[in-house]
Amino acid sequence: MFAKFNYTMWPTVSINLEGPIGGEDDFNLFLFQWENLYERKESFKLIFDVRKFGMPSPYYAVKMTVFIEKLRRKYPQYLEKSIIILNSGYIKYLINFMFLIQPPVAPVYTYYVSSSDAEFDSIGPMNAYERLAEDSSKFTYFKPKIPAGHLRRMEEKRIASGGLLLADK
């Protein structure tokens, strides 16, 4: 399996992608494990460490856009945000390509680690959210697209709880 999920810091889940994708079944297992996080019905954050991922085919980037669209239909959206740690221009290109076709369902921040960034390695990927809070200028931000139906449901919940309308702000 090219994807290793680490749940020990829940609600932050670390996903290390290493080596080549072992085919369609391997990729589908990765998507299944990711989607299964929604079964907990709790908010969560993701950290993807793709520094040892290799050179995946653009085919999987396209499959990922279909998966993102599937996740977008989920309500409520439990994924709060994601960080992707990378060190490859090729992976950076694939991420930009994916989010051009299909914007993320929650904010995504990418952090490009140069080969000389020993400081990052000493801090470790699980501290990436602390690094984001300290200095977001080192991250690239991808804005999510929230479906209109989700906005309508959020507005209805706010009204039902006696809160302000979104339009009143």
C-alpha positions as CSV (number, residue, x, y, z in Angstrom):
1,M,0.0,0.0,0.0
2,F,1.5,3.3,-1.0
3,A,-0.6,5.3,1.5
4,K,-0.1,4.9,5.2
5,F,-2.7,6.5,7.5
6,N,-1.7,7.6,11.0
7,Y,-4.7,8.2,13.3
8,T,-2.8,8.6,16.6
9,M,-3.2,12.4,16.6
10,W,-6.9,12.4,15.9
11,P,-8.6,14.7,14.8
12,T,-5.4,15.3,12.7
13,V,-4.7,12.4,10.4
14,S,-1.3,12.1,8.8
15,I,-1.1,10.3,5.5
16,N,2.3,9.3,4.1
17,L,2.4,8.6,0.4
18,E,5.5,6.6,-0.5
19,G,6.7,4.8,-3.6
20,P,4.6,4.1,-6.7
21,I,0.9,3.4,-6.6
22,G,0.4,-0.3,-6.8
23,G,-2.4,-0.2,-9.4
24,E,-6.1,0.5,-9.4
25,D,-6.9,-1.5,-6.3
26,D,-4.2,0.2,-4.3
27,F,-5.5,3.6,-5.3
28,N,-9.1,2.7,-4.6
29,L,-8.1,1.4,-1.1
30,F,-6.5,4.8,-0.4
31,L,-9.7,6.6,-1.4
32,F,-11.8,4.2,0.6
33,Q,-9.7,4.8,3.8
34,W,-10.0,8.6,3.2
35,E,-13.7,8.5,2.7
36,N,-14.1,6.3,5.7
37,L,-12.9,9.2,7.9
38,Y,-16.3,10.7,7.4
39,E,-17.9,7.8,9.2
40,R,-16.7,9.1,12.5
41,K,-19.0,12.1,12.0
42,E,-16.4,14.4,13.6
43,S,-14.4,17.3,12.2
44,F,-10.9,16.3,11.1
45,K,-7.7,17.7,9.5
46,L,-5.4,16.0,7.1
47,I,-1.6,16.2,6.6
48,F,-0.3,14.6,3.4
49,D,3.4,14.0,3.3
50,V,4.2,13.2,-0.3
51,R,8.0,13.8,-0.2
52,K,8.6,10.1,-1.0
53,F,5.7,9.6,-3.4
54,G,7.5,9.2,-6.7
55,M,6.0,10.1,-10.0
56,P,2.3,9.1,-10.1
57,S,0.5,9.1,-13.5
58,P,-1.7,12.1,-14.3
59,Y,-4.4,9.4,-14.6
60,Y,-4.6,9.3,-10.8
61,A,-4.8,13.1,-10.6
62,V,-7.9,12.9,-12.8
63,K,-9.4,10.1,-10.7
64,M,-8.7,12.4,-7.6
65,T,-10.8,15.2,-9.1
66,V,-13.7,12.8,-9.4
67,F,-13.2,11.7,-5.8
68,I,-13.1,15.4,-4.7
69,E,-16.4,16.0,-6.4
70,K,-17.9,13.0,-4.6
71,L,-16.6,14.4,-1.3
72,R,-18.1,17.8,-2.1
73,R,-21.6,16.3,-2.0
74,K,-21.2,15.2,1.6
75,Y,-23.0,17.2,4.2
76,P,-21.9,18.2,6.7
77,Q,-18.4,18.5,5.5
78,Y,-16.2,17.2,8.3
79,L,-12.9,17.9,6.6
80,E,-11.7,21.3,8.0
81,K,-8.5,21.7,6.1
82,S,-5.5,19.9,4.7
83,I,-1.8,20.5,4.4
84,I,0.3,18.8,1.7
85,I,4.0,18.6,2.2
86,L,6.0,18.1,-1.0
87,N,9.4,18.4,-2.5
88,S,8.8,17.7,-6.1
89,G,7.9,20.2,-8.9
90,Y,6.1,17.4,-10.7
91,I,3.8,16.7,-7.7
92,K,3.3,20.5,-7.3
93,Y,2.2,20.6,-11.0
94,L,-0.3,17.7,-10.5
95,I,-1.8,19.4,-7.4
96,N,-2.2,22.6,-9.3
97,F,-3.8,20.7,-12.2
98,M,-6.2,18.8,-9.9
99,F,-7.4,22.0,-8.1
100,L,-7.8,23.8,-11.4
101,I,-10.2,21.1,-12.6
102,Q,-11.8,20.6,-9.2
103,P,-11.4,23.0,-6.3
104,P,-10.9,21.4,-2.9
105,V,-13.8,20.8,-0.5
106,A,-11.9,22.5,2.4
107,P,-8.9,24.9,2.5
108,V,-5.7,23.3,1.3
109,Y,-2.2,24.6,2.0
110,T,0.8,23.2,0.3
111,Y,4.3,23.5,1.8
112,Y,7.3,23.0,-0.6
113,V,10.2,21.6,1.4
114,S,13.5,22.2,-0.3
115,S,16.3,19.6,0.1
116,S,18.1,22.0,2.4
117,D,15.1,22.5,4.8
118,A,16.6,20.5,7.7
119,E,14.5,22.6,10.1
120,F,11.3,21.2,8.7
121,D,12.6,17.6,9.1
122,S,13.5,18.3,12.7
123,I,10.0,19.7,13.4
124,G,8.2,16.9,11.5
125,P,5.0,16.8,9.5
126,M,2.7,16.5,12.5
127,N,3.7,20.0,13.5
128,A,2.8,21.4,10.0
129,Y,-0.4,23.2,11.4
130,E,1.7,25.0,14.0
131,R,4.1,26.1,11.3
132,L,1.1,27.3,9.2
133,A,-0.1,29.4,12.2
134,E,3.4,30.9,12.7
135,D,4.1,31.8,9.1
136,S,1.5,31.2,6.4
137,S,3.6,33.0,3.8
138,K,5.6,29.7,3.2
139,F,2.4,28.0,2.2
140,T,0.4,28.1,-1.0
141,Y,-3.4,28.3,-0.4
142,F,-6.1,26.7,-2.4
143,K,-9.6,28.0,-1.7
144,P,-12.5,25.5,-1.4
145,K,-15.7,25.6,-3.3
146,I,-18.7,25.3,-1.1
147,P,-21.8,24.0,-2.9
148,A,-24.8,26.4,-2.8
149,G,-27.0,23.7,-1.2
150,H,-24.5,23.5,1.7
151,L,-24.6,27.2,2.2
152,R,-28.4,27.1,2.2
153,R,-28.5,24.4,4.9
154,M,-25.9,26.3,7.0
155,E,-28.2,29.4,6.8
156,E,-31.2,27.3,7.7
157,K,-29.4,25.9,10.8
158,R,-28.3,29.4,11.8
159,I,-31.9,30.7,11.6
160,A,-33.3,27.7,13.5
161,S,-30.8,28.3,16.3
162,G,-31.7,32.0,16.5
163,G,-28.5,33.2,15.0
164,L,-28.0,36.0,12.4
165,L,-28.6,35.4,8.8
166,L,-25.5,35.3,6.7
167,A,-26.9,38.3,4.8
168,D,-27.2,40.3,8.1
169,K,-23.4,40.3,8.6
